[in-house]
């Protein structure tokens, strides 16, 4: 498997992604903001930009990210 293009470690299970947080020019270069819920696996992937959010101290923290399958089931409204 290929590791995600970007991995962010977070401290909450509910995260927002707009794909442009660190891009100069902001949200105009990203995607619509989506809310994601990190499952018991300890991570979730954004369905738009493939950014991976890992719960600090969770089961996926410290693992080789290329070993983890895509997991975007936590998308919310």
ABEGO torsion letter per residue (X at the ends): XBBBABBBBBABABBBBAGAAABBGEAAABBBBBBBBBBAAGBBBBAAAGBBBBBBGBAABGBBAAABBBBAAABBX
